[in-house]
Amino acid sequence: MSPQTLLAKTAAAWGLPLTETQLKQFAAYTSTLQIWNVRVNLTAIIDAEGIFVRHFLDSLRCACAWGDTPASLIDIGSGAGFPGIPLKILRPTLRLTLVESVGKKAAFLRHIVEQLALDDVTVLDSRVELIGHQPQHREQYDVATARAVAGMRVLAEYSLPLVRLGGRLLAPKGADVAAELAAAQRAIKILGGEMPAVEPVTLPGVDPRTLVVIGKTRPTPPEYPRAVGIPTRRPL
């Protein structure tokens, strides 16, 4: 089975059917990622099947948990664009903001957004601790996503200040997240989140994974996120 067919069949089984145009966008995304990865360290996964399964499907799985189709999404530490850009391909009307502080990775994001002709996408090459205090971003997003960025204590401080009341933080994780979530309970509560839900994620040929879902039920206190670097040095 080709990677594209595997992507299409798995996404359809999740209730996320993809059009031929979308499949072509994913194919173009793969080719460009492979070319750029030679000179910019974007991903250790460089084969087409790995990209389609471990990056694209892992990203699309977030759409099964984002509730009512969101109008806006912010992807933190976006790197090569996961999960934000696959979710934008899936839902072209989504207003997407990609946060990536590394200049070369931000340049890739701008290039791939232009190549795929994605509208209403903003790339911010800034630190999320600063963005979280800017009025145009603070508590403005229906969904925040972050993958392979930080542990949940830090990730909650990065993300929840950006999520509107009633919105959600979606964090793809590995199979064993119990200890990480237990350590993050205090931080999540302080930052306005509710008790996390953990959804099992099954990808073809990949070890079991999870998706952590945290709803935003209270405003984040104005002092969070703390200054650049402090969340990682002194997690809540």
Residue, then its C-alpha position, 0 to 999 in steps of 0.5 A: m500500500s502506498p503512503q498516500t493510500l495509507l494516509a487516505k484510508t486511515a484518515a477516512a476511518w477516523g471520519l476525516p476524508l481527504t480529497e485528491t487535492q489534499l492528498k497532492q498537498f501532502a505529497a508536495y509537503t513530503s517532497t519539500l520536507q525531504i529536500w529542505n531536511v538536507r540542509v536544515n535539521l527539520t526531522a529525523i524521519i525522512d522516508a515517505e511512509g514515516i512522514f505520512v504516518r508518524h507526522f501527517l497521521d499523528s497530526l490529523r488525529c488531533a482533529c478527532a479531539w478538537g470538538d466543534t470544528p475550530a475557527s482558529l488554531i495556534d501551533i507552538g514550537s511548530g518545527a517542520g509544521f506538525p501538527g499545524i499544517p496538516l490540520k490546515i490542509l484538512r480544514p482550509t478555513l482554519r486560521l492558523t498561527l505557527v510559532e517557531s523561534v528558530g529562524k531556519k525552521a520559520a523560513f521553511l514554514r513560510h516557504i511551505v505555506e506559500q508552496l501549498a497556497l495556504d491562506d490565513v496562516t501566520v508564522l511567528d519567529s518569536r518566543v511563546e512566552l512573549i506571544g502569550h502576553q500580546p493582546q492579539h494572541r492571548e486567549q484568542y485561539d479555539v485550539a492550541t497544539a504542541r508536539a515534542v516541545a516540552g513536558m506538560r508542566v512547561l507546555a501548559e504554561y506555554s499554551l493555556p494563556l493562548v487558549r480562549l475560555g471553552g477552547r482546548l490544548l491538544a498535545p500528542k504524546g507517547a504511550d506512558v504519560a501518567a507520571e508527566l500528567a500527575a506532575a502537571q496537575r498543579a500547573i494546569k489548575i493554576l493556568g485555567g485548565e481542567m482535568p486532562a483527558v488522555e485518548p489512545v492513538t493507534l497509528p499503522g505500524v507504530d507503537p501506541r501513542t496518546l493525545v492529551v486533551i485539556g479544556k480551558t475553563r478559567p482565565t489564565p492569571p495575568e502573570y503567566p506565562r512567565a519571562v522567557g526561559i523561566p518556565t523551563r528552568r522553574p516549572l510550575 
